[in-house]
Amino acid sequence: MRTAGLFAGIGGIELGLHAAGHETELFCEILPSAGAVLRSRWPGLPIHLDVTTLRSLPESVDLISAGFPCQDLSQAGTTAGLDGLRSGLVTEVFRLAKGCAGRRRNLLLENVPFMLQLKGGDAMRRVIAALEELKYRWAWRVVDTFGFGLPQRRERVYLVASAHFDPADVLLCDEAPLERPKTTISQRAHGFYWTEGRGGLGWAHDAVPTLKNGSTIGIASPPAVLLPDGRIIKPDIRDAERLQGLAENWTLPAEEVVRAGFRWSLVGNAVSVPVAAWLGRRLTEQGRYDTARDRSFPTEGKLPRAARYDGHTRHSVAIGSDPLGIAPPSLATFLRYPGEPLSVRATAGFLSRTRQAKLTFEPGFIEAVEKHLERVQGQAPDYSAEKRVA
Ligand SMILES: C[S@@+](CC[C@H](N)C(=O)[O-])C[C@H]1O[C@@H](n2cnc3c(N)ncnc32)[C@H](O)[C@@H]1O
């Protein structure tokens, strides 16, 4: 297929689609740092800046891909839903889709699964109503990057819509459930958000939690990893890129425009490449949906994790979040770079938040953080004497 990558970010969707043989005709991306990455990785491909001023798509485009902004749909964001200024931009996708005819009417959307719960799934209900009005069939499914051989827990909802083929034959045919590791602290690495600790933790066994484009302290920041030997590190950005299926230093060109730390935000925003590659392969070679998976669709309230519309009826679909079930290597062996020890300040701040929390922590976790603090305090240069003299 020939695609238009709207809200293209650093091109996670497009990389996966390219790996499956599809080709991008046009990007649309407003952020200069993301644009710098796209320009450097796809030299010569046109990049339109603002989707609201994109009047139409080239005649040759037969797939619109759009991981539209999630800030108003995520738990950590404004929760304004589709009335929010940013997530509401999905209506631009529908406007552009209206201009496509016949076999060209195909869409791939991606966003956070919280949109299925927020306000009784209002945002997704509005998306599917708009698609049905445009005579699309659709299917959505929550899929976890972890089951694609990458030690990152990252659930995202993917939606395929088409006026031409049955999207259920793309999204809802493969299932290979993968057991999630449950291990003890001394045996495996564990990821968590050191910026949190009061209301939640993002605790992940033998994996990093979802890489994000922001954190509770307002800026994008890496998660922490407690290694089996007791060290707590912040992983290197190159490993973060690998955790999304990107090549190391994929986002380096962004440093022409922004400071290095912003790359965490770009990587946290991206679609994991192997997930997009699987979708790309299934777009080319469709399977056959088994209608025995159909269940009734809720007319109100929280939405199911997978669903479809066959042109007449909406159905919930009984299917899990692992299409391929590829077990990742252990996180400790996956990480190629030593990372940076979590600093005294960050560790102490995290510990003090956990002391105010009403959370239950994994046995041994808080002790391990305290030990790390002692260790980094021992290593930190001691300026106290100098300060006294001063
Ligand atoms: C969730 S990210 C998409 C990430 C992308 N799928 C990837 O794999 O890297 C949403 C993107 O929409 C872009 N965006 C926001 N408003 C936009 C607008 N008005 N026009 C074009 N792009 C916009 C943001 O800069 C951001 O990069």
The ligand as an SDF file (V2000), in Angstrom:
LIG
                    3D

 27 29  0  0  0  0  0  0  0  0999 V2000
    1.5110    9.9690   19.5150 C   0  0  0  0  0  0  0  0  0  0  0  0
    2.5690   10.8560   18.4930 S   0  0  0  0  0  0  0  0  0  0  0  0
    2.7430    9.8160   17.1160 C   0  0  0  0  0  0  0  0  0  0  0  0
    3.9910    9.0390   17.1000 C   0  0  0  0  0  0  0  0  0  0  0  0
    4.2370    8.2190   15.8630 C   0  0  0  0  0  0  0  0  0  0  0  0
    3.1500    7.3230   15.5820 N   0  0  0  0  0  0  0  0  0  0  0  0
    5.5580    7.4740   15.9730 C   0  0  0  0  0  0  0  0  0  0  0  0
    5.5940    6.2640   15.8150 O   0  0  0  0  0  0  0  0  0  0  0  0
    6.5790    8.1180   16.2520 O   0  0  0  0  0  0  0  0  0  0  0  0
    1.5480   12.1660   17.9150 C   0  0  0  0  0  0  0  0  0  0  0  0
    2.2750   13.1400   17.0130 C   0  0  0  0  0  0  0  0  0  0  0  0
    1.3320   14.0940   16.4900 O   0  0  0  0  0  0  0  0  0  0  0  0
    2.0400   15.2840   16.2550 C   0  0  0  0  0  0  0  0  0  0  0  0
    1.0740   16.3940   16.0800 N   0  0  0  0  0  0  0  0  0  0  0  0
    0.3830   17.0380   17.0400 C   0  0  0  0  0  0  0  0  0  0  0  0
   -0.3860   18.0120   16.4830 N   0  0  0  0  0  0  0  0  0  0  0  0
   -0.1810   17.9630   15.1450 C   0  0  0  0  0  0  0  0  0  0  0  0
   -0.6860   18.7100   14.0470 C   0  0  0  0  0  0  0  0  0  0  0  0
   -1.5690   19.7180   14.2140 N   0  0  0  0  0  0  0  0  0  0  0  0
   -0.2690   18.3930   12.8050 N   0  0  0  0  0  0  0  0  0  0  0  0
    0.6290   17.3890   12.6290 C   0  0  0  0  0  0  0  0  0  0  0  0
    1.1620   16.6610   13.6330 N   0  0  0  0  0  0  0  0  0  0  0  0
    0.7590   16.9310   14.8830 C   0  0  0  0  0  0  0  0  0  0  0  0
    2.9020   15.4080   17.5160 C   0  0  0  0  0  0  0  0  0  0  0  0
    3.9830   16.3000   17.3040 O   0  0  0  0  0  0  0  0  0  0  0  0
    3.3400   13.9620   17.7320 C   0  0  0  0  0  0  0  0  0  0  0  0
    4.5890   13.7150   17.1550 O   0  0  0  0  0  0  0  0  0  0  0  0
  1  2  1  0
  2  3  1  0
  2 10  1  0
  3  4  1  0
  4  5  1  0
  5  6  1  0
  5  7  1  0
  7  8  2  0
  7  9  1  0
 10 11  1  0
 11 12  1  0
 11 26  1  0
 12 13  1  0
 13 14  1  0
 13 24  1  0
 14 15  1  0
 14 23  1  0
 15 16  2  0
 16 17  1  0
 17 18  1  0
 17 23  2  0
 18 19  1  0
 18 20  2  0
 20 21  1  0
 21 22  2  0
 22 23  1  0
 24 25  1  0
 24 26  1  0
 26 27  1  0
M  CHG  2   2   1   9  -1
M  END
$$$$
